[in-house]
């Protein structure tokens, strides 16, 4: 979409959207790509390491690059600054996908020392998050120093809840008041913060609570940049009105999710889950008819009470909205 509109385009960091022929970044509208194709890498060896045979996974424009010992977050910053500097005089779009705080937890030593009084594995996670924060600050400062900040929209968001896998030391992150974690369709697995910033054009220091989805960023950015959307059916809806007003309605009447045998649908305050997974919980969710969990996520943020037996009509209505 952006390349068709005359933008220079770059992917830097994690891809994880396919590594076979026709599925790499250069096949999907990016002029430049630097990063790894799988789910994560060791930040020093650049190997995808847990599901053998272990393999090296660091690429630049489809060519393998070997930079052993170089800290991957620093490589990302170097490549991003160099690319932006080379394209500063034209419109550009960059997908900058940090691997932090995804495992392996490899925060800088100074942050490991800073958080040494925290319990394990919270200390490892916190150090990695602060390492991430510092790199984001570095990239934003580069935009400021080059006079590009006020002309650049920044979207910052996560993609799923924290991991409690063995590789993540069984935790370190937190879902706060929400139930669930990564691999769950309870709110702790899918309800995540996001930030958008465009100085002088969008409100600053404000919070929006309307329901939105990650796929909404594509039409939102198209609207803000005056770029034409492709002629295809899109799931996402522009958040332009929501960004400008906290009273604007959500663009979604219904939201749907599917993950393996799990699926969920939300309509208004009501959320129905089918065969929900609750990783890390010592108590499995009590399901109606062995499959269903119904919650009012406006009055029960933690999805602790299953209302399916009390609200069978709502269950039946939402079951008809099963995602396919």
C-alpha positions in Angstrom: 0.0 0.0 0.0 2.7 2.5 1.0 5.1 1.6 -1.7 2.4 2.0 -4.3 1.9 5.5 -2.9 5.6 6.4 -3.5 6.9 5.6 0.0 10.2 4.0 0.7 9.5 0.9 2.7 11.6 -1.2 5.2 11.2 -4.1 7.5 13.7 -4.3 10.4 13.6 -7.0 13.1 11.2 -10.0 13.5 9.2 -11.3 10.6 7.5 -14.6 11.5 5.1 -14.4 8.6 6.6 -17.1 6.5 10.1 -17.8 5.2 9.3 -19.8 2.1 9.3 -18.6 -1.5 6.9 -15.7 -1.9 6.4 -15.1 1.8 9.4 -13.0 2.8 9.4 -9.2 3.4 10.6 -8.3 -0.1 7.6 -10.3 -1.5 5.2 -8.1 0.5 6.0 -4.6 -0.5 9.2 -3.9 1.4 12.2 -2.4 -0.5 14.6 -3.3 2.3 14.7 -6.0 5.0 17.0 -6.8 7.8 16.1 -9.3 10.5 15.1 -12.9 11.2 12.3 -14.9 9.6 11.3 -17.1 12.6 9.8 -16.6 16.0 12.9 -15.4 17.8 16.6 -15.7 17.9 19.4 -15.6 20.4 20.4 -11.9 20.4 24.2 -12.7 20.2 24.5 -15.8 18.0 21.4 -15.0 15.9 20.4 -18.7 16.0 16.8 -19.9 16.3 17.6 -22.2 19.1 14.9 -24.3 20.7 13.4 -26.6 18.0 16.3 -28.4 16.5 18.2 -28.6 14.3 19.3 -25.2 15.4 19.7 -22.8 12.5 21.2 -19.4 11.9 18.4 -16.9 11.1 19.7 -13.4 10.3 19.1 -12.0 6.8 19.5 -8.8 4.8 17.5 -8.6 1.6 17.2 -12.4 1.5 20.9 -12.9 1.9 22.2 -14.5 5.1 24.5 -12.3 7.1 26.8 -13.5 9.9 27.6 -11.0 12.6 28.4 -13.3 15.6 28.6 -11.5 18.9 26.8 -8.4 17.8 23.8 -7.5 20.0 20.7 -7.8 17.8 18.9 -4.8 19.3 21.9 -2.6 18.5 22.0 -4.0 15.0 18.4 -3.0 14.5 19.1 0.6 15.6 22.1 0.8 13.4 20.2 -0.4 10.3 17.2 1.7 11.1 19.1 4.9 11.5 21.2 4.2 8.3 18.0 3.5 6.3 16.1 6.5 7.6 19.1 8.7 6.9 19.3 7.5 3.3 15.5 8.2 2.8 14.9 11.2 4.9 14.0 13.4 1.9 11.1 11.2 0.8 8.1 9.6 2.5 9.0 6.4 4.3 7.3 3.5 6.1 9.2 1.3 8.5 8.0 -1.8 10.2 10.4 -2.0 13.2 9.6 -5.2 15.0 11.7 -5.6 18.2 12.3 -9.0 19.6 12.3 -7.7 23.1 10.9 -8.7 25.6 10.3 -12.0 23.8 12.5 -14.7 25.1 15.4 -15.3 25.4 15.7 -12.7 28.2 19.0 -11.1 27.4 18.8 -7.6 28.9 21.9 -5.5 29.3 24.1 -6.1 32.3 23.5 -2.6 33.8 19.8 -3.3 33.9 20.3 -6.8 35.3 22.2 -5.1 38.1 19.6 -2.4 38.5 16.8 -4.9 39.0 18.8 -7.5 41.0 16.6 -7.0 44.1 13.5 -8.2 42.2 12.5 -11.8 42.4 13.4 -14.2 39.6 12.3 -14.2 36.8 10.8 -10.7 37.2 14.3 -9.3 37.4 15.2 -10.8 34.0 12.0 -9.5 32.3 12.3 -6.0 33.8 15.9 -5.7 32.6 14.9 -6.7 29.1 12.0 -4.2 29.1 14.3 -1.4 30.2 16.8 -2.4 27.5 13.9 -2.2 25.0 12.8 1.2 26.3 16.3 2.6 25.9 16.5 1.4 22.3 13.1 3.0 21.5 14.3 6.3 23.1 17.4 6.1 20.9 15.4 5.8 17.7 13.0 8.6 18.7 16.0 10.8 19.5 17.4 10.1 16.1 14.2 11.3 14.5 14.3 14.5 16.7 18.0 15.2 15.9 17.4 14.8 12.1 14.3 17.1 12.2 11.9 14.2 11.2 10.0 13.7 14.4 7.2 16.1 13.8 6.7 14.6 10.3 6.7 11.0 11.6 3.8 9.0 13.0 4.9 6.4 15.5 2.7 3.4 16.5 4.0 1.3 19.4 2.2 -1.8 20.5 2.6 -5.4 21.6 1.2 -8.4 19.9 0.1 -10.8 22.7 0.2 -11.3 26.5 3.3 -12.3 28.4 4.7 -15.8 28.1 4.8 -18.4 30.9 6.6 -21.0 28.8 9.7 -22.8 30.0 11.8 -20.7 27.6 10.5 -17.6 29.4 11.5 -19.0 32.8 7.7 -19.6 33.4 6.9 -15.9 33.6 8.4 -12.5 34.4 5.6 -10.5 32.8 2.2 -9.7 34.1 -1.4 -9.5 32.9 -2.4 -7.1 35.7 -6.1 -7.6 36.4 -6.7 -9.7 33.4 -7.0 -13.5 33.2 -4.7 -15.5 30.9 -1.4 -15.0 29.1 0.1 -15.8 25.8 -1.8 -18.6 23.9 -5.0 -17.6 25.7 -8.1 -15.8 24.4 -8.9 -14.6 27.8 -8.2 -10.8 28.1 -4.7 -11.4 29.5 -3.6 -13.0 26.2 -5.2 -10.5 23.7 -5.9 -7.2 25.5 -2.9 -5.0 25.0 -1.8 -1.4 25.2 -0.8 0.6 22.2 0.5 4.1 21.7 0.3 6.4 18.6 2.1 9.7 18.4 2.2 12.5 15.8 3.2 15.8 17.3 0.9 18.7 16.3 -1.6 16.4 14.6 -3.0 14.1 17.2 -4.0 14.7 20.8 -1.2 14.0 23.3 -1.3 12.6 26.8 -4.8 11.1 26.4 -6.2 7.6 26.8 -8.8 5.9 24.6 -10.8 2.9 25.9 -12.9 2.1 22.8 -12.6 -1.5 21.4 -10.0 -1.8 18.7 -7.9 -4.4 16.9 -4.3 -4.5 15.6 -5.6 -4.8 12.1 -7.1 -1.3 12.4 -3.8 0.3 12.0 -3.6 -0.3 8.3 -6.7 1.8 7.4 -5.9 4.2 10.2 -2.5 5.0 8.8 -3.9 5.2 5.3 -6.4 7.8 6.5 -3.8 9.9 8.4 -1.3 9.8 5.5 -3.9 10.3 2.7 -3.0 7.0 1.1 -5.5 4.9 -0.9 -6.4 1.5 0.5 -6.1 -1.5 -1.7 -9.3 -2.7 -3.4 -9.8 -5.7 -1.1 -12.0 -6.7 1.7 -10.4 -5.5 5.0 -11.1 -6.6 8.5 -9.6 -3.5 10.0 -11.5 -0.1 10.4 -9.9 3.3 10.7 -9.5 4.6 14.2 -9.2 8.2 13.0 -12.4 9.3 14.7 -11.5 7.5 17.9 -8.0 9.1 18.0 -9.5 12.6 17.7 -12.4 12.1 20.2 -12.8 10.0 23.4 -16.6 10.0 22.7 -16.4 8.5 19.2 -17.9 5.0 19.0 -15.7 2.0 18.4 -15.7 1.1 14.7 -16.4 -2.6 15.6 -19.7 -4.0 16.5 -18.2 -7.5 16.7 -14.7 -8.7 17.3 -13.6 -12.4 16.7 -10.5 -14.4 17.5 -9.4 -18.0 16.8 -6.4 -19.9 18.1 -6.3 -23.6 17.5 -9.4 -25.1 19.0 -10.1 -21.9 21.0 -12.2 -19.2 19.6 -13.9 -16.1 21.1 -16.3 -13.4 20.0 -17.1 -10.1 21.6 -20.2 -8.0 21.0 -20.7 -5.0 23.2 -19.8 -5.9 26.8 -20.4 -9.6 26.2 -17.6 -12.0 25.3 -18.1 -15.7 24.6 -15.1 -18.2 24.6 -15.1 -21.7 23.2 -12.7 -24.2 24.9 -10.6 -21.4 26.5 -7.0 -22.0 27.5 -5.9 -20.5 30.8 -2.1 -21.0 30.9 -0.4 -20.8 34.3 -3.7 -21.0 36.3 -3.9 -23.6 38.9 -7.7 -23.7 38.5 -9.2 -24.6 35.1 -12.1 -22.4 34.0 -15.5 -23.9 34.7 -17.2 -24.3 31.4 -20.9 -24.5 30.5 -21.7 -27.7 28.6 -17.9 -28.5 28.7 -17.2 -25.8 26.1 -18.5 -22.3 26.9 -17.4 -19.4 29.0 -19.4 -16.1 29.0 -18.2 -13.0 30.6 -19.3 -9.3 30.8 -15.8 -7.8 30.3 -17.0 -4.3 31.3 -18.1 -5.4 34.8 -15.8 -8.4 35.2 -12.4 -7.4 33.8 -10.7 -10.5 35.1 -13.3 -12.9 33.5 -13.6 -14.7 36.8 -17.4 -15.5 36.6 -18.9 -17.7 33.9 -22.3 -16.3 33.2 -23.2 -18.9 30.5 -25.8 -20.8 32.6 -27.4 -17.5 33.6 -27.5 -16.0 30.1 -28.3 -18.9 27.6 -29.9 -16.5 25.1 -26.7 -14.4 24.9 -24.6 -17.6 24.5 -26.8 -18.8 21.6 -26.7 -15.4 20.0 -22.9 -15.2 20.2 -22.4 -18.8 19.1 -23.8 -17.8 15.7 -20.9 -15.4 15.3 -18.2 -18.1 15.4 -15.2 -17.0 13.4 -14.3 -19.0 10.3 
